Amino acid sequence: MAGASSVMRRVYLALYNWAVFAGWQVHLHHHISQLQVLYLAVKAIKESGYEHVYDAVKKPLLLAQSAAVLEILHGLVGLVRSPITATLPQIASRLYVTWGILWSFPEVQTRLLVSSLVISWCISEIIRYSFFGTKEAVGSAPSWLLWLRYSAFLLLYPTGIASELGLVYTAMPFMKESGKYCIRMPNTWNFSFDYSYIAVIALGIYVPGMSIPHLYGYMLGQRKKALSKSKKE
């Protein structure tokens, strides 16, 4: 029974990782994938300029990042060994930037930071999902893919995180100006809320609380362990 359960787990995780990597069909037969998001972003930059990147990748980007919520569930139910303390902050921050910043405030959608964000996210996810998809499907990944999985983040994490922070900061004046998601007094509950406070809190805890040293330190530890193990084998 335990053996069957282990096989089912591996099959599910292999299918999940390759589905996110290779893509899936949605309404109107748009093909959604990390590869397509990257292709659309690069194509938009080349043909129209960075100002049009978000419009080009909007739908697949929203879907791909929203689907990542499953990874939190995978950690909670024990399907993967990655600690929830490492998965949750990364997924939460990406959802916040995807929905709470980019989707909510069109004024930031034409910024150059969107291009660096999308490209950093896409390359990172293409490597990650192909690595775990291969590992779950055949038991191991080729050495070059293993190296990419535990080395590419050295560049992609800083560029991705810097882009996220920059977009949050850029959106703050538009939050105050529009009053979106704010609750003003007077009201029945005698309560007020300013959405820009969330951005202030995010900026305050982002680097020390999530990115450095927690996530970056975790990945450095994983890198050392994985690459040293591959050398012994």
SVG drawing of the C-alpha trace seen along z (x, -y; Angstrom):
<svg xmlns="http://www.w3.org/2000/svg" viewBox="-24 -61 57 63">
<polyline fill="none" stroke="black" stroke-width="0.4" points="0.0,0.0 2.8,-2.3 4.6,-1.5 1.5,-2.3 1.0,-5.5 4.6,-6.5 4.1,-5.7 0.9,-7.8 2.7,-10.7 5.5,-10.6 3.2,-10.3 1.1,-13.3 4.1,-15.5 5.7,-14.6 2.4,-15.5 2.0,-18.7 5.5,-19.9 5.4,-19.1 2.0,-20.6 3.2,-23.9 6.3,-23.8 4.7,-22.6 1.4,-24.4 -2.3,-23.7 -5.4,-24.6 -7.9,-27.3 -10.9,-29.0 -10.4,-30.0 -7.6,-27.5 -4.9,-29.9 -1.9,-27.8 -0.6,-28.7 2.9,-27.9 6.0,-29.3 7.7,-29.0 5.0,-30.9 5.1,-33.7 8.8,-34.1 8.3,-34.0 5.5,-36.6 7.6,-38.9 10.6,-38.7 8.5,-39.1 6.8,-42.2 10.1,-43.8 11.5,-43.2 8.4,-44.3 6.7,-46.9 8.9,-47.8 8.9,-47.0 5.8,-49.1 3.7,-46.4 5.1,-43.4 2.3,-43.2 -0.5,-43.3 1.2,-40.5 1.6,-38.1 -1.3,-39.2 -3.6,-36.2 -1.0,-33.4 0.9,-35.2 -2.2,-35.5 -3.1,-31.9 0.4,-30.5 1.1,-32.5 -2.4,-31.6 -1.9,-27.9 1.2,-28.1 -1.1,-28.0 -1.1,-24.3 2.5,-24.2 1.5,-25.5 -1.0,-22.6 1.7,-20.1 3.8,-21.2 0.9,-21.2 -0.1,-17.6 3.5,-16.3 3.7,-15.6 7.0,-17.5 9.8,-17.9 10.2,-21.7 9.4,-23.4 6.2,-25.5 8.3,-28.4 10.3,-28.6 7.4,-28.0 4.7,-30.3 6.6,-33.6 7.7,-33.2 4.2,-32.3 2.5,-34.9 4.8,-37.7 4.3,-36.7 0.6,-36.6 0.7,-40.0 2.7,-41.5 0.7,-39.7 -2.8,-40.6 -2.3,-43.3 0.1,-45.5 0.2,-44.7 -3.4,-43.7 -4.8,-46.3 -2.8,-49.4 -2.5,-49.8 -0.2,-52.8 2.7,-50.4 2.0,-48.0 4.1,-49.9 7.3,-50.2 10.6,-48.6 10.6,-46.7 7.7,-44.5 10.1,-43.1 12.8,-42.2 10.2,-40.7 8.6,-38.5 11.8,-37.3 13.3,-36.5 10.2,-34.7 9.9,-32.7 13.5,-31.5 13.5,-30.6 10.2,-28.6 11.2,-26.9 14.3,-25.6 12.6,-24.6 9.6,-22.8 11.6,-20.9 14.1,-19.8 11.4,-18.5 9.4,-17.1 12.4,-15.1 13.3,-14.0 9.9,-12.7 9.4,-11.0 12.8,-9.1 14.2,-9.4 17.0,-11.9 17.9,-14.9 20.9,-15.4 23.9,-17.1 23.5,-20.2 19.9,-20.7 20.9,-20.0 23.5,-22.7 21.1,-25.2 18.4,-24.5 20.8,-25.3 22.9,-28.0 20.6,-30.2 18.9,-31.6 22.1,-33.4 21.3,-35.9 17.5,-35.4 16.5,-35.9 18.1,-39.3 16.7,-40.5 13.3,-39.1 13.2,-40.5 14.5,-43.9 11.8,-44.1 9.1,-43.1 10.2,-45.7 10.5,-48.4 7.0,-47.8 5.5,-47.9 7.3,-51.2 6.2,-52.6 2.6,-51.7 2.3,-53.4 1.5,-56.9 -1.3,-55.4 -2.7,-53.5 -3.1,-56.8 -4.4,-58.7 -7.0,-56.1 -8.1,-55.0 -8.6,-51.5 -9.2,-48.8 -9.3,-51.6 -12.1,-51.9 -12.8,-55.5 -14.6,-57.0 -17.3,-57.4 -18.9,-54.0 -21.1,-51.5 -18.1,-49.7 -16.3,-52.8 -13.2,-51.5 -10.7,-52.8 -8.1,-51.1 -5.5,-52.4 -4.2,-49.8 -0.9,-51.6 -0.2,-50.4 0.1,-46.9 2.8,-48.1 4.7,-49.8 4.6,-46.6 5.6,-44.6 8.6,-46.8 9.5,-46.7 9.6,-42.9 10.5,-41.9 14.2,-41.9 15.0,-41.1 12.0,-38.8 11.6,-36.9 14.3,-37.3 17.5,-37.8 18.6,-35.9 15.6,-33.5 14.9,-32.4 18.4,-33.1 20.0,-31.5 17.8,-28.4 18.7,-28.1 22.4,-28.5 22.2,-25.7 20.3,-23.5 22.8,-24.3 25.7,-23.3 24.0,-20.0 22.8,-19.1 26.1,-19.9 28.3,-18.2 26.1,-15.1 26.3,-15.1 30.1,-15.2 30.2,-12.2 28.0,-10.3"/>
</svg>
